[in-house]
Amino acid sequence: MAGVLREGHKGCWRMVTIQGIAIAIVLPLACVLVFFPLILVTRQEMNIWWLIIPAFLFLVILLGGSIGVLSYVLYKRTRRLDEVITPLGLNGSPYGLFYRQYAGSLSGRDVALFTYRGPTMEIDLSTSLQTRIGISARQFDTLALGSIMNQEALQLSDPDLRDLVVYALDKDWTQRFLAHPQVPVLLQRLIRTETSFSSLLVLLRPGWLHLRAWGSKNWLDFTFDITREQFNAWVRDLLALLEIAESLPTPIAAVPATPAEQTARSLRTGISSKTISFTIGMVVVMVVSWRIYQVGSKSGNRWAAGLGAGLLCSQVALVTHGLVDAVTWGMVRPAPLVWVVWGLAASGAGLFLKRAAGDQPGSRIPAERSQE
């Protein structure tokens, strides 16, 4: 729990600090360029242009300053990441609106790297292995979550591994893997080496070896503070782990990737049939939500109007969040919020739109004639 509380505490203080800086800049400008001219115009009966021009200047400064700061941060972040990652032959491209992704091949393996809010960096290397292992630093929150999920950590006798926690699907195969003399050294370098990231996690998933680094030890960090040497060391150690793992006999408890994992990866790595399907679903839900709002407004049904407006705003928020953050739609998880919104939209369509169609005059005539 210490890790969760620590990151939550830092996140709250970052938010408070950023909001404090914004208030310290925006409030004086608003007083000088908006409120003071408003008082002059209303009480001194001055020309309305004394309010319009300063207010327009305030908007220009506010929007221009925000866009300028954001552009500078994005430029600095992109330049920093490209300097660190592209020398290995990985090609960079935008990920969402504000982050970067990289793809390429190293030593005959596909490599994918994603960055997003946190700051979070994820490195994936392809493999033929079809099993699951999770390795992280031994912390109370990790053990507590494993207990909640009814997962038992492996008993590790190696003193070099006692500060780590390991969860595995094929425990016998994992014990043989961990018994290799180089594996504890590689895991210690990947997970316990001092970096600007507050937490690191190594996952072996069906088809991929995954390194996730997230959180920052810095209070205000809008970039990814990682050196080229550190990144190259991560990649070398991950490749070495894969070579050792693939040299062992094939795990008995082999499992394929789940449909959720396959969908998430296809959504991340480019336009596919599933991406197109999600896009069509998104548009359909927005249209249905708007129709529910219209039906509710015309019929005076405030519940229907509120449901339609809420669903429409929720879908817009999810799309915006996915574009700027690439979390809700892109991470390997079933995205329950998306399905909740879509389920409510489908239920609302069945409840209100069909009822509205049945209440139209033309739809009642056959029923009335049949009664006659």
N, C-alpha and C positions, 0 to 999 in steps of 0.2 A: 504493500500500500504506500510505502514511502515514495516510490517512483511516481505513482499517480498523483499523490498530494504535491510532490515537488514540482511536477510539470504544471499542475493546475494552479499552484501558487505563482509560478513564473508567468503563466499565461494571463492571469488576472492582473498582475502588476504591469505587464506589457500593455494590456488594453487600457488600464488606468493612465499610464504614462502617455500613451499616444493620444488618448482623448484629452488629457490635460494640456498637452502641447497644442492640439487643435483648438481647444477653447481659448487658450492664451493668445492665439493668433487671430482667430475668427471674431471673438467677442469685441475686442477694441475696434477692429475694422467695421463691424456692424454698427457699433455705437457712433462712429465718426461719419460713416458714409450712408447709413440708413436711418437710424433713430434720431440723430440730431437734425438732419435735413427734414425728416417727417415732422418734428416739433416746430421747426421754422415755418413750414408750409401750412400746417394746421392752425398754429397760434398767431403767427405774424402775418398770415394771409399773403405769403410770398408766392411767386410764380411756381407752377407745378414742376417746371424744369429743374428747379433747385433740388427736387427729390429724384426725378427720373435719371438725371446724369450721374449723380453719386451712386444711386442704387445699381445702375448699369455697370459703373466702374467696380463696385463691390463684387458683382457677379463675375466680371472679367478676371479680377484678381483671384477670387475663390476658385473658379473653374480652371483658369490658366495655371494657378499655383499647384492645384491638385494634379492636373495632367502633367505639369512639368516635373513634379516630385516623383510621380508614378513612372514617367518615362525614364527618368534618371535611374531609379531603382531597377527597372527592368533591363535597361542597357547595361548597368553595372553587373547584375546577376548573370545575364546572358554571356557577357564577355568573360566573366570569371569562370563559368562552367565550361565554355568552349575552350578556354586555355587549358583547363585541367583534363578534359575528357577527349576532345577531338584528336590529340596526338596519337591515341591508340587506334585511330582509324574508324571511330564511331561517328556517324552522321547525326547532327542535331537538327531538331525541328520544334516548333511550338507545341506545347501541351496545355490545352485550354487556352486562356488568354494571357496568363501571367507566368507560366512555368515552361520547362523544357523537357524534352525526351530525346533519347539517343538510341541508335540501333546500328548493328553491324555484326561482324564475326571476328572471333579471336580463337586461334588454335583449332579451327574447324568447328567451333561452337557458335550458335546464335547468341547474341548479347543484346539485351534491352535494358535501358536505364530510364527511370522516371523520377521527376522531382515535382513536389507539390507542397502545399502549406504544411507548416509544422515547425521549422523546415524539415521535410522528409525526402530522403533519397533511397530509391530501391534499385538494386542491380540484380538482373536475372540472367543466368547462364543455362543453356539447354543441356540436357542429359538424357540418356536412355533409361535411367532408373525410374521405377514406378512405385515409390514408397513415400512415406512421410516421416520426417524428423523435425523437431523444433528445439533449438538450443539458444539459451539466453543467459544473462547473468542471474545468479540466484538472488531473487528479491521476493519480499512477502507478497506483493501484488500478483506476481507470476504464479507462485505456489497456490495462492488463494483462488485465482481464476481456474487453475488446473483442477483444484479440488471441487469447485462448483461444476465444472464440466465432467466430473467423474473420471479424470485422467490421472494416472499415477506416474510420477517421475521415476526415471531409472535410478537404481542404486549404483553410485559411482565409487569405485574403490581407488581409482587413480588420484593421488593428491593434487595433480595439476588440473583436475576437473571438478574438484569439490566446491569451487566457487561458481560453478555453472549448474544449470538445471536443464535436463534433457527429457523430452517426451518423444516417444517413438511408436510407430505402428508394429514394426517387426523388431521386437526387443533383442532377440538373439543376433540378428544381423547387425543391429546398431551396436551391440556390445563388441562384436568383432571389428566393426569399423572404428570405434573409439579406442580399441586396444592397439591400433597401429601407432608406433612411436611418434610419428610426425603429426598425427591428428590433434592431440592436446595442445601442441605448440601453435599450430595453425589457428585453432579455435580461440586460444588466448589472445593471439594477435588480432583476430577479427573482432572479438567482443570486448576485450578488456583493455586494449590499447587506448591511451589518452587521446581523445579527439574533441572537436567542438560540439559533437553530437552527444546528447545525454544518454541515449540508449541505442544498443545495437542488437540485432536478432538475426540468426541464421536459420533458414527453413529449407528443407529438402521436400519439394512437392513433386507429384508425378510429372516428369518431363523437364523440371527446372530446379536449379539451385538458386536460392533467393537470399540476398542480404538486404536488411532494412535498417537504415539509420535514421533516427528521428529525434526531435527535440533539440534545443540549443542551450548551451551553458551560458550564453550571453544574454543580457537582459533585452537589448534591442538589436536584433540580427535580421536584416532583410535580405541577406544573401546566403550562400552556402559556403561556409568557411572551411574549405578542404583544400589541401595542397595536391599538386600533381603526384608527388612522391607517395602520399597517403593513399590516393586513389589507385595508383599502379600497384601498391602493396596489397590492397584489397583484392584486386583482380587476380594477381598472382596467387594469393592464398586460396581464393575460391577455385581457381583452375587446379591447384594442387590437391584440394579436397576432392574434387570430382575424379581426378585420376586415381586416387586411392580408393574411393568408393566404387568406381567402375571396375577396378581390378579384383574386387571380391566376388564371390559367387552371387548370382542374382537373388535378391530377397524373396523369401517364400511368400510373405504377405504382400503381394503386388496389387496395387489398386490404380485404376485410371483416374484422370482428372474429373472432377464433378462437373455437371452441366453449368453450374454457377461460375466455376473457374474458367471454363471454356468461353462462356459468354462474356465475362469480364475481360478476358485477354483479347478477344476479338474486338470488343468495344474500344480497348486501349490502343491496339496496334494499327487500326485503320478502318476504312469503310468496308463493311461486309454485309451479307444478307441480314444478319442479326442487328447490325447498326441501322440499316435501312428500316427494319421492322420496328425497332425502338423509336426511330424518328416518326414513322407513320403513326404509331401508337400515341406518341406525344401530341402530334397535331390533332388526331381524332379526339383525344381527351380534352384538349383546349377548346375545340369546336363544341363538343358535347357540354362542357361546363358553361360556355357562353349561352347555349340554347337553354340550359336549365335556368340560368339567371334571367333570360328574356321571358320565359314562360312564367317564372315566379313573379316577376315585376308586373307583367300584364294581368295576371290573375289575382294579384294582391296577396299571394302566398309568400310571406316573409321568410319562412323556412327554406323554401325552394330557392328564392332569390339569394339568400345568404349562403346556401350550400353551393350554388353555382359560382358566386363571386369568390368564395373561399377556395373552391377547387381550382378555379382559373388562376388565382393569385398563387396558390401553392405550386401549380405546375410551372408557372413563370419563374417562381423562386427556385424550383429544382433545376430548371434549365439554366438559369443564370448561375446558380451555384456550381453546376457541372462545368460550365464554360470557364469560370474564373478559378475554380478550385480543383475540378476533376476528381472529386472524391466520391460523391454519392453514386455517380454512374460508372466510375472506373475501377474502384477497388474490388478485390476478390471477396465479395460478400453478396448476399441476395438482394441488397438494396430494398429493405422492407418499406421505407417511406414512399418509394415510387409505386410499389404495388398497392399500398394502402390508398394513395390518392387515386390510382387507376380503378381500384375496386369500388371506391365510393362514387366515382364518376359513372361506372357501369350501373351501380345500384340506383343512383339518381336518375339516370336515363330511363331505366326500366320503370321507376316509380312515377316520375313526373312527366317525361316526354310522351310515354305511351298513354298516360291518362289525359294529357292535353290533346293528343291526336283523337282519342275516343270522345272528347267533349266537343269536337268541332261539329258544326251543324250538319255537314254532309255525311258524317259518320253515323248520325243518329237516325237518318231517314230510313235505312233498311230495317232497323230494329222496330221503328214505329209502324212501318207498313206491315211487317210480319205480325205485329200484335193486332192490327186491324183485320 
